[in-house]
Amino acid sequence: MSQFTEFAINNWHLFAGLIVISGLLLWPLVGGRLKGYGSADPQQTVGLINNDNALVLDIRSDKDYSQNHILNALHVPRDQIKDQMDKLEAHRDKSVIVCCNSGSQSMQVCATLSKAGFDSVYNLHGGILAWQNAGLPTTKR
C-alpha cells in the first residue's frame, strides 16, 4: 500500500473536511451554472460588455443606484423584476449580467431570468463592491 493511500485511510476525516470545504468554495462558481446561469467576475463582465454587447441589469434600490452604477446599466429594483419582465424582453437575445451590492441577491434574479427563458445570464460575482474594488468606473448619471 502506498504511503499516500495509508495516510488517506488513517486521516479520512481530514480528506472529508477538504472535500466539504472545496465544495463550499466552488459552489458560488458552479452552483449557478447548474441552475441555468453563470458567474462573471468584474474583468469577465468587462469582456462581456465590450465583446458581446451585454446588458448590465442593476437590481439595487433606487437610492443605491443613484449613488453609483455601471455605465449604461438598466435599473430594475429586485422587487420589481417580475412586474418589469416586459422591459427585459427586448434584451432576451443579449447576455444579461445581473448586479446587486455584493452578488448574493442577484443570484435569485439570475435564476428567475433563466426560468423565464433567458439563455445567457450571469451573476456579477461580488456585485458592485467587487466592481469598485477592481478599480472599474461607475457613474451617477
mmCIF file of the C-alpha atoms, coordinates in Angstrom:
data_MODEL
# 
_entry.id   MODEL 
# 
loop_
_atom_site.group_PDB 
_atom_site.id 
_atom_site.type_symbol 
_atom_site.label_atom_id 
_atom_site.label_alt_id 
_atom_site.label_comp_id 
_atom_site.label_asym_id 
_atom_site.label_entity_id 
_atom_site.label_seq_id 
_atom_site.pdbx_PDB_ins_code 
_atom_site.Cartn_x 
_atom_site.Cartn_y 
_atom_site.Cartn_z 
_atom_site.occupancy 
_atom_site.B_iso_or_equiv 
_atom_site.pdbx_formal_charge 
_atom_site.auth_seq_id 
_atom_site.auth_comp_id 
_atom_site.auth_asym_id 
_atom_site.auth_atom_id 
_atom_site.pdbx_PDB_model_num 
ATOM 1   C CA . MET A 1 1   ? 0.000   0.000  0.000   1.00 0.00 ? 1   MET A CA 1 
ATOM 2   C CA . SER A 1 2   ? 1.423   3.403  -0.914  1.00 0.00 ? 2   SER A CA 1 
ATOM 3   C CA . GLN A 1 3   ? 2.180   5.951  1.770   1.00 0.00 ? 3   GLN A CA 1 
ATOM 4   C CA . PHE A 1 4   ? -0.434  8.354  0.414   1.00 0.00 ? 4   PHE A CA 1 
ATOM 5   C CA . THR A 1 5   ? -3.189  5.749  0.489   1.00 0.00 ? 5   THR A CA 1 
ATOM 6   C CA . GLU A 1 6   ? -2.235  4.738  4.016   1.00 0.00 ? 6   GLU A CA 1 
ATOM 7   C CA . PHE A 1 7   ? -2.200  8.382  5.111   1.00 0.00 ? 7   PHE A CA 1 
ATOM 8   C CA . ALA A 1 8   ? -5.595  8.982  3.486   1.00 0.00 ? 8   ALA A CA 1 
ATOM 9   C CA . ILE A 1 9   ? -7.130  5.969  5.215   1.00 0.00 ? 9   ILE A CA 1 
ATOM 10  C CA . ASN A 1 10  ? -5.686  6.902  8.593   1.00 0.00 ? 10  ASN A CA 1 
ATOM 11  C CA . ASN A 1 11  ? -6.801  10.530 8.225   1.00 0.00 ? 11  ASN A CA 1 
ATOM 12  C CA . TRP A 1 12  ? -10.105 10.103 6.395   1.00 0.00 ? 12  TRP A CA 1 
ATOM 13  C CA . HIS A 1 13  ? -11.689 12.907 8.428   1.00 0.00 ? 13  HIS A CA 1 
ATOM 14  C CA . LEU A 1 14  ? -9.168  15.409 7.041   1.00 0.00 ? 14  LEU A CA 1 
ATOM 15  C CA . PHE A 1 15  ? -9.990  14.371 3.481   1.00 0.00 ? 15  PHE A CA 1 
ATOM 16  C CA . ALA A 1 16  ? -13.724 14.526 4.173   1.00 0.00 ? 16  ALA A CA 1 
ATOM 17  C CA . GLY A 1 17  ? -13.271 18.050 5.536   1.00 0.00 ? 17  GLY A CA 1 
ATOM 18  C CA . LEU A 1 18  ? -11.205 19.010 2.495   1.00 0.00 ? 18  LEU A CA 1 
ATOM 19  C CA . ILE A 1 19  ? -13.952 17.800 0.176   1.00 0.00 ? 19  ILE A CA 1 
ATOM 20  C CA . VAL A 1 20  ? -16.638 19.712 2.091   1.00 0.00 ? 20  VAL A CA 1 
ATOM 21  C CA . ILE A 1 21  ? -14.603 22.939 2.188   1.00 0.00 ? 21  ILE A CA 1 
ATOM 22  C CA . SER A 1 22  ? -13.741 22.631 -1.518  1.00 0.00 ? 22  SER A CA 1 
ATOM 23  C CA . GLY A 1 23  ? -17.414 22.200 -2.324  1.00 0.00 ? 23  GLY A CA 1 
ATOM 24  C CA . LEU A 1 24  ? -18.362 25.263 -0.299  1.00 0.00 ? 24  LEU A CA 1 
ATOM 25  C CA . LEU A 1 25  ? -15.700 27.355 -2.011  1.00 0.00 ? 25  LEU A CA 1 
ATOM 26  C CA . LEU A 1 26  ? -16.615 26.188 -5.504  1.00 0.00 ? 26  LEU A CA 1 
ATOM 27  C CA . TRP A 1 27  ? -20.405 26.332 -5.104  1.00 0.00 ? 27  TRP A CA 1 
ATOM 28  C CA . PRO A 1 28  ? -20.736 30.070 -5.921  1.00 0.00 ? 28  PRO A CA 1 
ATOM 29  C CA . LEU A 1 29  ? -18.843 29.472 -9.157  1.00 0.00 ? 29  LEU A CA 1 
ATOM 30  C CA . VAL A 1 30  ? -20.586 26.313 -10.375 1.00 0.00 ? 30  VAL A CA 1 
ATOM 31  C CA . GLY A 1 31  ? -23.860 26.305 -8.459  1.00 0.00 ? 31  GLY A CA 1 
ATOM 32  C CA . GLY A 1 32  ? -25.424 28.919 -10.693 1.00 0.00 ? 32  GLY A CA 1 
ATOM 33  C CA . ARG A 1 33  ? -24.444 27.007 -13.834 1.00 0.00 ? 33  ARG A CA 1 
ATOM 34  C CA . LEU A 1 34  ? -26.454 24.066 -12.529 1.00 0.00 ? 34  LEU A CA 1 
ATOM 35  C CA . LYS A 1 35  ? -29.412 26.409 -12.125 1.00 0.00 ? 35  LYS A CA 1 
ATOM 36  C CA . GLY A 1 36  ? -29.051 27.849 -15.627 1.00 0.00 ? 36  GLY A CA 1 
ATOM 37  C CA . TYR A 1 37  ? -26.832 30.879 -15.153 1.00 0.00 ? 37  TYR A CA 1 
ATOM 38  C CA . GLY A 1 38  ? -23.154 31.656 -14.873 1.00 0.00 ? 38  GLY A CA 1 
ATOM 39  C CA . SER A 1 39  ? -20.936 33.776 -12.700 1.00 0.00 ? 39  SER A CA 1 
ATOM 40  C CA . ALA A 1 40  ? -18.699 36.537 -14.023 1.00 0.00 ? 40  ALA A CA 1 
ATOM 41  C CA . ASP A 1 41  ? -16.065 38.440 -12.102 1.00 0.00 ? 41  ASP A CA 1 
ATOM 42  C CA . PRO A 1 42  ? -15.580 42.152 -12.883 1.00 0.00 ? 42  PRO A CA 1 
ATOM 43  C CA . GLN A 1 43  ? -12.948 41.524 -15.585 1.00 0.00 ? 43  GLN A CA 1 
ATOM 44  C CA . GLN A 1 44  ? -15.103 38.909 -17.299 1.00 0.00 ? 44  GLN A CA 1 
ATOM 45  C CA . THR A 1 45  ? -18.013 41.339 -17.088 1.00 0.00 ? 45  THR A CA 1 
ATOM 46  C CA . VAL A 1 46  ? -15.982 43.994 -18.913 1.00 0.00 ? 46  VAL A CA 1 
ATOM 47  C CA . GLY A 1 47  ? -15.279 41.431 -21.642 1.00 0.00 ? 47  GLY A CA 1 
ATOM 48  C CA . LEU A 1 48  ? -18.966 40.541 -21.941 1.00 0.00 ? 48  LEU A CA 1 
ATOM 49  C CA . ILE A 1 49  ? -19.915 44.226 -22.163 1.00 0.00 ? 49  ILE A CA 1 
ATOM 50  C CA . ASN A 1 50  ? -17.240 45.077 -24.730 1.00 0.00 ? 50  ASN A CA 1 
ATOM 51  C CA . ASN A 1 51  ? -17.342 41.927 -26.869 1.00 0.00 ? 51  ASN A CA 1 
ATOM 52  C CA . ASP A 1 52  ? -20.920 40.667 -26.557 1.00 0.00 ? 52  ASP A CA 1 
ATOM 53  C CA . ASN A 1 53  ? -22.734 43.983 -26.054 1.00 0.00 ? 53  ASN A CA 1 
ATOM 54  C CA . ALA A 1 54  ? -24.071 42.514 -22.798 1.00 0.00 ? 54  ALA A CA 1 
ATOM 55  C CA . LEU A 1 55  ? -26.733 44.254 -20.738 1.00 0.00 ? 55  LEU A CA 1 
ATOM 56  C CA . VAL A 1 56  ? -25.941 45.056 -17.112 1.00 0.00 ? 56  VAL A CA 1 
ATOM 57  C CA . LEU A 1 57  ? -29.101 44.784 -15.031 1.00 0.00 ? 57  LEU A CA 1 
ATOM 58  C CA . ASP A 1 58  ? -28.742 46.655 -11.731 1.00 0.00 ? 58  ASP A CA 1 
ATOM 59  C CA . ILE A 1 59  ? -31.296 45.374 -9.217  1.00 0.00 ? 59  ILE A CA 1 
ATOM 60  C CA . ARG A 1 60  ? -30.285 47.566 -6.275  1.00 0.00 ? 60  ARG A CA 1 
ATOM 61  C CA . SER A 1 61  ? -32.564 50.099 -4.627  1.00 0.00 ? 61  SER A CA 1 
ATOM 62  C CA . ASP A 1 62  ? -33.243 53.475 -6.232  1.00 0.00 ? 62  ASP A CA 1 
ATOM 63  C CA . LYS A 1 63  ? -31.067 55.117 -3.578  1.00 0.00 ? 63  LYS A CA 1 
ATOM 64  C CA . ASP A 1 64  ? -28.078 52.827 -4.166  1.00 0.00 ? 64  ASP A CA 1 
ATOM 65  C CA . TYR A 1 65  ? -28.407 53.099 -7.942  1.00 0.00 ? 65  TYR A CA 1 
ATOM 66  C CA . SER A 1 66  ? -28.500 56.907 -7.802  1.00 0.00 ? 66  SER A CA 1 
ATOM 67  C CA . GLN A 1 67  ? -25.282 56.975 -5.766  1.00 0.00 ? 67  GLN A CA 1 
ATOM 68  C CA . ASN A 1 68  ? -23.325 54.971 -8.356  1.00 0.00 ? 68  ASN A CA 1 
ATOM 69  C CA . HIS A 1 69  ? -23.809 52.321 -11.011 1.00 0.00 ? 69  HIS A CA 1 
ATOM 70  C CA . ILE A 1 70  ? -22.099 50.772 -14.010 1.00 0.00 ? 70  ILE A CA 1 
ATOM 71  C CA . LEU A 1 71  ? -22.371 52.957 -17.107 1.00 0.00 ? 71  LEU A CA 1 
ATOM 72  C CA . ASN A 1 72  ? -25.441 52.145 -19.250 1.00 0.00 ? 72  ASN A CA 1 
ATOM 73  C CA . ALA A 1 73  ? -26.827 49.711 -16.673 1.00 0.00 ? 73  ALA A CA 1 
ATOM 74  C CA . LEU A 1 74  ? -30.566 49.118 -16.815 1.00 0.00 ? 74  LEU A CA 1 
ATOM 75  C CA . HIS A 1 75  ? -32.084 49.731 -13.393 1.00 0.00 ? 75  HIS A CA 1 
ATOM 76  C CA . VAL A 1 76  ? -34.929 47.498 -12.276 1.00 0.00 ? 76  VAL A CA 1 
ATOM 77  C CA . PRO A 1 77  ? -35.145 47.074 -8.484  1.00 0.00 ? 77  PRO A CA 1 
ATOM 78  C CA . ARG A 1 78  ? -35.193 43.437 -7.368  1.00 0.00 ? 78  ARG A CA 1 
ATOM 79  C CA . ASP A 1 79  ? -38.745 43.575 -6.041  1.00 0.00 ? 79  ASP A CA 1 
ATOM 80  C CA . GLN A 1 80  ? -39.995 44.813 -9.438  1.00 0.00 ? 80  GLN A CA 1 
ATOM 81  C CA . ILE A 1 81  ? -38.336 42.216 -11.689 1.00 0.00 ? 81  ILE A CA 1 
ATOM 82  C CA . LYS A 1 82  ? -41.439 40.117 -12.322 1.00 0.00 ? 82  LYS A CA 1 
ATOM 83  C CA . ASP A 1 83  ? -43.569 43.236 -12.950 1.00 0.00 ? 83  ASP A CA 1 
ATOM 84  C CA . GLN A 1 84  ? -40.965 44.679 -15.343 1.00 0.00 ? 84  GLN A CA 1 
ATOM 85  C CA . MET A 1 85  ? -40.298 41.478 -17.299 1.00 0.00 ? 85  MET A CA 1 
ATOM 86  C CA . ASP A 1 86  ? -41.691 43.094 -20.471 1.00 0.00 ? 86  ASP A CA 1 
ATOM 87  C CA . LYS A 1 87  ? -38.956 45.748 -20.181 1.00 0.00 ? 87  LYS A CA 1 
ATOM 88  C CA . LEU A 1 88  ? -36.377 42.959 -20.127 1.00 0.00 ? 88  LEU A CA 1 
ATOM 89  C CA . GLU A 1 89  ? -37.873 41.016 -23.049 1.00 0.00 ? 89  GLU A CA 1 
ATOM 90  C CA . ALA A 1 90  ? -36.262 43.445 -25.503 1.00 0.00 ? 90  ALA A CA 1 
ATOM 91  C CA . HIS A 1 91  ? -32.865 42.198 -24.271 1.00 0.00 ? 91  HIS A CA 1 
ATOM 92  C CA . ARG A 1 92  ? -33.586 38.458 -24.450 1.00 0.00 ? 92  ARG A CA 1 
ATOM 93  C CA . ASP A 1 93  ? -31.056 37.947 -27.276 1.00 0.00 ? 93  ASP A CA 1 
ATOM 94  C CA . LYS A 1 94  ? -28.217 39.561 -25.284 1.00 0.00 ? 94  LYS A CA 1 
ATOM 95  C CA . SER A 1 95  ? -26.084 38.329 -22.448 1.00 0.00 ? 95  SER A CA 1 
ATOM 96  C CA . VAL A 1 96  ? -27.545 39.740 -19.223 1.00 0.00 ? 96  VAL A CA 1 
ATOM 97  C CA . ILE A 1 97  ? -25.286 40.418 -16.240 1.00 0.00 ? 97  ILE A CA 1 
ATOM 98  C CA . VAL A 1 98  ? -27.239 40.908 -13.021 1.00 0.00 ? 98  VAL A CA 1 
ATOM 99  C CA . CYS A 1 99  ? -25.674 43.208 -10.441 1.00 0.00 ? 99  CYS A CA 1 
ATOM 100 C CA . CYS A 1 100 ? -26.505 43.924 -6.792  1.00 0.00 ? 100 CYS A CA 1 
ATOM 101 C CA . ASN A 1 101 ? -24.345 45.220 -3.930  1.00 0.00 ? 101 ASN A CA 1 
ATOM 102 C CA . SER A 1 102 ? -22.478 42.011 -3.093  1.00 0.00 ? 102 SER A CA 1 
ATOM 103 C CA . GLY A 1 103 ? -23.619 39.377 -5.586  1.00 0.00 ? 103 GLY A CA 1 
ATOM 104 C CA . SER A 1 104 ? -25.958 37.437 -3.306  1.00 0.00 ? 104 SER A CA 1 
ATOM 105 C CA . GLN A 1 105 ? -29.356 38.957 -4.168  1.00 0.00 ? 105 GLN A CA 1 
ATOM 106 C CA . SER A 1 106 ? -28.585 38.935 -7.869  1.00 0.00 ? 106 SER A CA 1 
ATOM 107 C CA . MET A 1 107 ? -28.362 35.125 -7.846  1.00 0.00 ? 107 MET A CA 1 
ATOM 108 C CA . GLN A 1 108 ? -32.119 34.955 -7.202  1.00 0.00 ? 108 GLN A CA 1 
ATOM 109 C CA . VAL A 1 109 ? -32.814 37.256 -10.140 1.00 0.00 ? 109 VAL A CA 1 
ATOM 110 C CA . CYS A 1 110 ? -30.457 35.214 -12.342 1.00 0.00 ? 110 CYS A CA 1 
ATOM 111 C CA . ALA A 1 111 ? -32.498 32.114 -11.525 1.00 0.00 ? 111 ALA A CA 1 
ATOM 112 C CA . THR A 1 112 ? -35.740 33.989 -12.316 1.00 0.00 ? 112 THR A CA 1 
ATOM 113 C CA . LEU A 1 113 ? -34.408 35.132 -15.701 1.00 0.00 ? 113 LEU A CA 1 
ATOM 114 C CA . SER A 1 114 ? -33.138 31.650 -16.544 1.00 0.00 ? 114 SER A CA 1 
ATOM 115 C CA . LYS A 1 115 ? -36.532 30.152 -15.717 1.00 0.00 ? 115 LYS A CA 1 
ATOM 116 C CA . ALA A 1 116 ? -38.135 32.820 -17.927 1.00 0.00 ? 116 ALA A CA 1 
ATOM 117 C CA . GLY A 1 117 ? -36.092 31.558 -20.879 1.00 0.00 ? 117 GLY A CA 1 
ATOM 118 C CA . PHE A 1 118 ? -33.126 33.939 -20.965 1.00 0.00 ? 118 PHE A CA 1 
ATOM 119 C CA . ASP A 1 119 ? -30.247 31.859 -22.321 1.00 0.00 ? 119 ASP A CA 1 
ATOM 120 C CA . SER A 1 120 ? -27.173 33.862 -21.375 1.00 0.00 ? 120 SER A CA 1 
ATOM 121 C CA . VAL A 1 121 ? -27.471 35.102 -17.785 1.00 0.00 ? 121 VAL A CA 1 
ATOM 122 C CA . TYR A 1 122 ? -24.566 35.902 -15.460 1.00 0.00 ? 122 TYR A CA 1 
ATOM 123 C CA . ASN A 1 123 ? -24.284 36.954 -11.844 1.00 0.00 ? 123 ASN A CA 1 
ATOM 124 C CA . LEU A 1 124 ? -21.698 39.695 -11.243 1.00 0.00 ? 124 LEU A CA 1 
ATOM 125 C CA . HIS A 1 125 ? -19.677 37.815 -8.629  1.00 0.00 ? 125 HIS A CA 1 
ATOM 126 C CA . GLY A 1 126 ? -19.105 40.153 -5.691  1.00 0.00 ? 126 GLY A CA 1 
ATOM 127 C CA . GLY A 1 127 ? -21.547 42.743 -7.061  1.00 0.00 ? 127 GLY A CA 1 
ATOM 128 C CA . ILE A 1 128 ? -20.860 46.443 -7.416  1.00 0.00 ? 128 ILE A CA 1 
ATOM 129 C CA . LEU A 1 129 ? -18.455 46.215 -4.466  1.00 0.00 ? 129 LEU A CA 1 
ATOM 130 C CA . ALA A 1 130 ? -16.193 43.843 -6.412  1.00 0.00 ? 130 ALA A CA 1 
ATOM 131 C CA . TRP A 1 131 ? -16.524 46.103 -9.467  1.00 0.00 ? 131 TRP A CA 1 
ATOM 132 C CA . GLN A 1 132 ? -15.333 49.103 -7.448  1.00 0.00 ? 132 GLN A CA 1 
ATOM 133 C CA . ASN A 1 133 ? -12.581 47.113 -5.687  1.00 0.00 ? 133 ASN A CA 1 
ATOM 134 C CA . ALA A 1 134 ? -11.277 46.160 -9.139  1.00 0.00 ? 134 ALA A CA 1 
ATOM 135 C CA . GLY A 1 135 ? -10.888 49.890 -9.845  1.00 0.00 ? 135 GLY A CA 1 
ATOM 136 C CA . LEU A 1 136 ? -13.538 49.922 -12.559 1.00 0.00 ? 136 LEU A CA 1 
ATOM 137 C CA . PRO A 1 137 ? -15.553 53.087 -13.204 1.00 0.00 ? 137 PRO A CA 1 
ATOM 138 C CA . THR A 1 138 ? -19.066 53.887 -12.070 1.00 0.00 ? 138 THR A CA 1 
ATOM 139 C CA . THR A 1 139 ? -21.302 56.837 -12.829 1.00 0.00 ? 139 THR A CA 1 
ATOM 140 C CA . LYS A 1 140 ? -24.142 58.750 -11.187 1.00 0.00 ? 140 LYS A CA 1 
ATOM 141 C CA . ARG A 1 141 ? -25.898 59.583 -14.468 1.00 0.00 ? 141 ARG A CA 1 
# 
